[in-house]
Amino acid sequence: MITIIIWAHYVLGLSVSVIGLPGGLVSFGQKDMAQILITWRPDYNGKVSPEVCLLDSADKIIFRSTSDELMLAEISSQERHPLQDIGTLWLRRACNTYVTTSLDAPLYSTLVHHVVAMALAATRRFVRGTTVTIKDSPETSTSDAFTIERWRIIDASKVLFSEIGVDMKQVDLFAKDISDEESLADSNRPRAMDLYLRGLGEEARLDGSRSLSLPGMTAMVLSIANITALEDCGQVPLVASISITEQLPITSKNLVH
């Protein structure tokens, strides 16, 4: 009953009256102009159930619902966050799952620089694939090398991590340590990241590494880098979970091989 009153009166602004209470009539809003009438039966024995009625301006019932007709349904929701600084949100949450990491900890900027460095390294390996189908012939695939300009990577990173910031001198230092022949997953992890993971303990260490999901953030940088007028898209709402990176055209799985 409380949920109905809050929803009907405080959210929808309707006048609600409750009858059948030991203390008599209780009203929320205009007492003589109830739009929702709740009949409460504290001694409900399964025969005559409590009911909720929606009334029109002439006090005629236009909808009635009883507890016997109640159907419970699972309701789910997804938190949203603007594109601007969604990467910052992911890092803040990941670094505070098992331990508390202060907002000004150098770990955040170190991780951002490593993500941007991996994005720059990934662009050197990109190929654009095309599948061609000829009648009565098997499909053939062709590929051509292509890249994403450096300035686009930088702009995308500044949108995703604007609160933390991006120092390209530090990014270039990280990028030098990533070989074109090695998997990005095997690239040298920043020392600050290793120290952070060591402090989590044996059980949380593996999950902590997954929750950071640096390849996922790298995929996000690359996926938005070619958006036209990206600077105008900062307030576009996205699902706040980093799991959205698994649905991108460029995924973390593509990057680690």
N, C-alpha and C positions, 0 to 999 in steps of 0.2 A: 504493500500500500504506500509506503513512504516513497518508493521509487516512482510510482505513478504520480503522486502529488508533486514531487520535485520536477518531474518531466512536464506535466501538464501546466502547472502554475508558474514555476520559476524559470522554465525554459521556453514554453509556448505562450505564457502569459494568459492562460485561461483561468476563470474562477472555478474553484473546486469546493464542494461541500461533502462532508463525511457524516453519514447518519449511522446509528446503531452502536455508537460508542457509549460506555458507561456514563460519561459526563455529559452526554447530549450532543447536539449538533456542533460541528467544528467546521469553520469556513476559512478558505484562503482566497482572498480577493473580495469581490462583491457578494455579500451574503445572500441577497435576494435575487441574484441573477446568475445562479450556478450554471456553468456550461458542462461541467463534469460532476456527476453524482455517484459517490462511492457508498454502497451499502455494506457495512461491516458486520459480520456475524461471528463474534468471538467464540461462541459455543457451537460452531459449525460441526455438524454430525454426519455430513455426507449426503444429507437430504436436500437442504436448502443452502446453496453455496453463496458466498459473498459475490457481489457483482459490481461492475463499473458501467455507467451509462453516459453516453454523450447526448446532450440535449440541444435542441435548437432554440431560437428566441422565444418560441411559444411553449417552452418546457416539454416539447414532444420528444420522446426518445427516438433517436435516429440510429443509434448503435448501442448494442448491449453485449457485454462479455462477462462470463462467469469463470470462477476458478476451475470448474469442470472442463471448460473449453480451452484452458490455457495450454499452449504448446510451447515447450522450451526449445530454443534454437541457439546454437553456438554462434556468437558474434565475434568476429575478429577485426583487427584494425592494423594499419601499418603507419608507423611514424614517418613523417615527411621532414625534409630539410632542403633548403635552397642549394642549388649547385655550388654557389659561392661558399667556400670553406667546408664542403662536405668531406674532403680529405682530412682537414684538420679535425673534424668531429671523429672520424674513424680512428685517427692516431690517438687522440685524447682518450677515447674509450678503451682502445686496445691496451694502452700503456697503464691504465688504471683498473684493469680487471682483477689482477691478483695483488698488486701493490699500489701504493699512492705515489704518483709521479707529479711533481709540482709543475704548474703551467709554464714556468720559465726554464724548465730543465733542458739542457743542450741536446738531450736525446731526440727531441721532436725535430729540430732542424737537421740533425744528422740523418734521421730516417728520410726526411723530405729530400735531402740532397742525393741520397742513395736511390730513391725512387726515380728522380729526374735523370740521374746518370743511367739507370737501367733503360729508361725510355729512349734516351739518345743512342744507347748501344743497340737497342732493338731495331731502330730505324735503319741501321746499316745492314740488317738481315732480311728486310721485308721483300716479299715478292707478291705481285698481283696475279692471281690465277684466273684463267678463263677456260671454261669448258665449251667445246665446239661439237655440235652434233650434226653429222651428215647422214642423209637418208641411206639406209641399208649399210651403214658403217658404224663401227663402235665409236663411243665418245672418245675424243682426244682432249688432253689438257695441255695448255701452254701457260707459261709464266714469264713475267717481265719484272725486273728489279724496279722498285720505286722507293721513295723515301718521303718522310715528313720533314718540312723545313725546321731548322733549329728554333727559329723565332716562334713558330707555332707551339712547339713543345714548351718553351719558356712561358708563353702566354697562358697555355692550358694549366701549367703548374701553378702560376700565380693566382689563377681563379680558384683552384682546388685547395691551395694552401696559403691564401693571402694573409691570414692572421699570423702564421709562422714565418712566412717570407722565404724567398729563394735567393741564395747567393751563388751565382753562376761560377765564381772562382772555386768554391768548394765542390760544386757539381762536377766541374771539369777534372778536379783531382780524383774524385771517385771514378769517373768515366775512364780515366787512364788505366785503372786497375782491372777493367773488364775486357777480357780478350774476345775477339770475334769468333774464336773457335770453341770457347767454353759455353756451357749452358748458363743462362742468367741465374738459374737456381743455385749454381755452384760458384757464382761470383763471390769475391771476398766480401763477407759481411762487415759492416762497420764495427769497430771495437766497442763503441758505446752500446750497440745492440747486443753483442755477446755478453757484456757485463750485465746488462738488464736481464737477459735470459738466465744467466747463472744465478742471479738473485731470486729467481722464482721458485727454486727447489726442483727436485727431480720430476715430480708428478706433473707440475704445471708447465714445465719448460717446453715440451712439445706443443701443447695447446697454445701457449703464449706465442710461439713462433708462428703458428697458423693464424692466430687472431690478428697479428700484425699485418699479414697478407700483403706484403710489399709488391709481389707480382700483380695482385688484383688492383692495387692503386696505380701501378705502372700501366696496366691495361686501360684504366680510366683516363689517365693522362693522354695516352695515344688515341683513344676513341673520341675524345672531344676536341683534339688538336685541330682538326680540319673543319670545325664548325665555323661558318661565316658569322662575323660580328659576335664572337664569343663573349666579348665584354658586356654585351647587352643581355646575356642569358643567365646572369648570376642569380636571379631570383626565381628561376624555373624550379618548381618543387620536385624532388626526387625521393624515392623510398630511402630512408636513412640508413638501412642496413648495407654493409659492404657486400652482402651476397648478390646485390644487383650487378656487380662486376662479372658474375658468371654468365650473364645474359648479353654481354657486350659483343660486338662484331669481332673485337680482338679480346681474347680471354687470357687469363693467367696461364692456362694450360698451353696456349700457343707460344707463350713467351719463355717458358722454362726449358724448352728443348733446343 
